[in-house]
């Protein structure tokens, strides 16, 4: 979800679950790696509500009738095959669980949501209203919405793809109502003692003797000021609950996550823990040992509720989860839940949104996460480079710092939270994002993620209502123009794309498919940047070079981050790297694996390698030896 107020950041600190010993823990190798695979994983994140929408009206705050909406059924076999052939292994269907929306579905037994506590008209996918059902907007027949999603699960699998959905354990919608709960499942808060701020088995934190007040702001009105019977500046909640980002005010700030309420995991208001702790050494144990540890343990009620939710969806055929704001939930809970998921499906894909590098190893090793966002290091560095605020050489330090966990750090350049790669606020041009994408996809063995429309240069320029341009809206009904041109009225053949857009998608297809097949990208890495900058051979500061290798394949990757300057220079592979790659003196042909047009000769003499590269602005070569 969109981030982050000062309250949210202070809450992360309050709810930190790590000892000093754990924070300092950094082994030379990742002693417990349960997510290794033979080839790269590529995730295609798609905002489910927007994918199949062919409407181009794009009226700010527009209704479904005005702006249209995509459906589960829009993911046809043809669409899924095209996604797979792009070079994708997993689809993250964003916004599937039923969240609060400003639309009347009362004839389906769903209560109306109050615009005063809904962001946008279509609502935030991170204000979940019912975890045992799906967003009725996404169904052709809302009465059969769950059946339509189960059919999409089956269709996705039939087309050779795995699928991931969101789980948001930190917070839920202010009006949570489970209308289709399995037998015996009670709603969040159903058994809470509301007279106290905290009780271990309460699902929420309360502000006794208070009532919730809707935040106010002179520059914001729900639905853009449109009249609505429930948009009266009031929402009944007595007593008031803590807000999702940790605000303890009965009237949260307009910048708080006021549409949500914080879940209690057994962390007392003073930050102390009210649940069993993992013994020392569990950072080195596998998920089976973690699952054994939690057997028979008395844990807070919220832990059980979310474990049951994930098991429900695993049984429906979902292959994994993306966890929103995972670091705001104690790591012990993740050990409890993730180990239980792995016991049901050892191959489940578990991805967490975590932004604090000091916590990475604990959420991987103790929390049993498979993958974390590499946002504040790799993503931010690449963004700085393309914006002229950093140099390519800064990439090397990141890879060194994350060397022991590099496989677990998912790489991306675009997602629903961030500014679009092609937007003026990021790269400004999809072509300028190409060298970033090559480095992001090839520098480590971690999964690569792209966001739908990224592959055709979508800039996120539409004003949809709530939120800001440069991001594709997650709060309103809107069309995605570049993506719609690829969709071509449901043909999914790129028939309306421009020549440049077709070329960009071809670049992504070539790159992603290469990463899926390359054994070297699952092997070793060494940067050769520093040696070349120090060698005085005319190597340009705008280049970045590194090598990847396995027993079967050896690669030299050179990227030109210069946006206007072509470069011709010598590139050296230092002796220590040549030795590690098990190369002997002699001459070797280098051929680019992206387009196959560039070749050059690597000469190794006295143990040192050297070749000449001639590279255009924003160009990259993946040379195979």
C-alpha angles and dihedrals in degrees: 000000000000111000154247148002125171087253090057093052093048089050091055088056093046093051096045109135102191132112122221089251092054093047091054093047112118118148123195089240133025099257095195113042112166098163103061114134133176095247140023123282118226119198122200109202112203128181095228096206092055104037100085099030110124096177113114100187096102097183110178108256088004122170126238088261091053102037104020130224137233124243138210087250091062088075093083125174088261093052092047093047091051090051091049092048090052085071102268130146102175134033119208105206101204120205100020104131112084107269132177113288133174098237133103111252096150093124086066092053094260119132121233117257121229114244088215089071100032122086110223124345098281092043136227114295086218094065096075115193101181123016094191095061141038138248108286090212088071097058129084086213110029090199088064097037095125092049090051091053093047087052088053090052090054092044091050092052092045088058093054099257134120122220137219130192134192125266117185108194096168097066146358136200117290090242103046113176122171103204097170103035116159115253112291095016114126125201122255109277095014093124099028122134098231095188093079134056093230139016122162097241097039110111092213141038114239137206100217120220093017141100127219117258123201111242116248134214129171091222099050134067126169113257089009091289097308114151114255128167092236097041096093102123091259136104122173114232117144117206099021118239131219111271121248096259092050103267110155094196121115085218106042123199120268088246093055122094087261094160089067140056127221120251118227114228097177097282109136119226089257090057098253119134127248101190140068117291127224111252120242114280098036090115085074097047127092128240092267091061090047091051090050091051093056095048109118094359118141106238132173117278094246089061091057094046094055093043089055091049093054092045089052091057095042087056089051089058102263109150099209150325143256108217117214117222092348095173090067088067122069117264092229089064090054090052089052097047102034094049089052090051092049090052088059095040116010090191095054113138110232117186124177134198102226124156105179112089091198088065100045099096093046095053089048100041102029100024092044094228115163096206141009132195113267091210111129094045116029099020095044092046093051090048090051091050095052090047093051095248097110144025130243090242088072090071092072095064091054093054091048093049092050096038095118094049103026092120090061098051109094114214124218141154099193136034140143093277099047135069112270113266091234094046121112087243092061122023096341091216130047090227090059087057093058098083089047089053094051092052093042092051100042110032097080142020091246123115119273121223130196128183120232110267093025090100091060097041102259107183100193092234098149120111100219099171115259115051132020136292119257089060124074103245117256092182105056143042107267143147123241104222104199091042090048090056089056091045089055097195094314098315091106091207103117090246095150098043120117120240090259092049091050090050091050093051089048089054092053091046092052093045098045095045091050091053091052092056101038117103090186090066088061091048136064130330133203127170115225093186099101094048091051094048089051097043096074094224095134093267109168122238089224093065127086121197134182141152132234125189149170130176090271102039139032123193137186113196122197123180129186111212091180107114097202108014125086114208133210116181146124118276119204130207105203122230097253091054093045088054093049090050089051094235123156131210112283144078123302132185115235116202126183113242098201101063103354094225101105120074132167138165125255112207118195112196125170088354096303122110127214136174138165120245126194108189134172126223113289090006128134133193125203098196118197116205 
